[in-house]
Amino acid sequence: MTTFVELLVNGVSVGAVYALIALGFVVIFKATEVVNFTHASLLLAGGYLIARLHPVVGFWAAVSAGVAGAAVVGALVEFLVIRRGRVGSHGVLAIVTIGVDILLTTELTRQIGTDVLAMGDPWRDQVVRLGPVTIAETRLVALGVAAALIVAFLLAFKFTGWGVAMRATAEDAETAALMGVRLGRVSLSAWAVAGGLAAVAALFLCVFPTPGLDRSTAAAAMKAFPAAILGGLDSTTGALAGGLIVGVTETMMSGYQGQLAFLGRGIGDAAPYLVMIAILLFRPAGLFGTKEPARV
C-alpha cells in the first residue's frame, strides 16, 4: 500500500507538469488551429537558460529569465515562421513546426553536448515523510506550482480581455476579427504563454529524482502530446485531465514493471501512447474535445 501511495502522488505531480505542457499545445491550437510540434525545443530552451544562468544570477532570477526566454522564442517562431507561412492548410504549418523543432533542438543539444546540467533548485534531494510514505519535496513543489499556474490560466482564460479574445478566436476567427479582435496579437500571446509554461515544466522535469537537464529532456514534451490529444486538443480542461491520466499511468506502469514483465521492458514509456489509442478508439475527439458536426 505504501508503494501505491508513493507512486500515486508522484504520478499526480508528474501529470500536473505534463498538463502544463499539454496546455501549451491546446492554447496554440485554439488560437491558430495549428498543432505545434515545436514544443520540445521550447521546453529545452527554457530549461537550458535556467541551467546556464543559475550559477551567475541565482536560481529565482534564472527561472524568471528561462520562462521569459522560452516565451520570447515561442513568440519569435510565431512571428517569423507561422505568421509568414502563407499556406491555406494548417496541416502544412504543423509540418513546418516539425522542421523548426528539429533546427532548434539540434542546436540546443549541440550546446549541451554530453553534459548533464544541474538546475540549481533549492530543494535538492530533500524528501517529506508522511508516516511510511516518502515523497521527494520537488514532487510536492511541482504539484503546487503546476496547480497554481493552471488555475491562474483558467481564470485568466475565463475572466480577462485576453481570455475573451482567445475564446472568440477559437469559436470563429473571422467573426472575431470583424468585431475588433487582433488575431495576430492573440496568436503571438498564445505562443509566448506556451513557451513560458514549457520552461516551468522543464524545470520540474529536470530536478530530483532526475539527474538534471540533458539532450534527451526534449523527449518529455512528446509524452505530453498524448495528454493533449486524449483530453481533447481544443479543451483546456482536457489538457489537465489528460496530463494527470498520462502521469499516473506512466508512473504506475514503471513502478510495477516487475509485475508487468510479460508486457515487455519499458512499458512505462509506451503507456501514454497506449492509453491515448485506447481512448481515441471510443472517443475520437478526446475526452473533452469538441465533436465535429457532420451533415448526413
Buried (B, 14 or more C-beta within 10 A) or exposed (E): EEEEBBBBBBBBBBBBBBBBBBBBBBBBBBBBBBBBBBBBBBBBBBBBBBBBBBEEEEBEEBBBBBBBBBBBBBBBBBBEBBBEBEEEEEEEBBEBBBEBBBEBBEEBBEEBEEEBBBBBBEBEEEBEEEEEBEBBBBBBBBBEBBBEBBEEBBEBBEEEEBBBBBBBBBEEBEEBBEEEBEBEEBBBBBBBBBBBBBBBBBBBBBBBEBEBBBBEBBEBBBBBBBBBBBBBBBBBEBBBBBBBBBBBBBBBBBBBBEEBEEBEEEBBEBBBBBBBEEBBEEEEBBBBBEEEEEEE
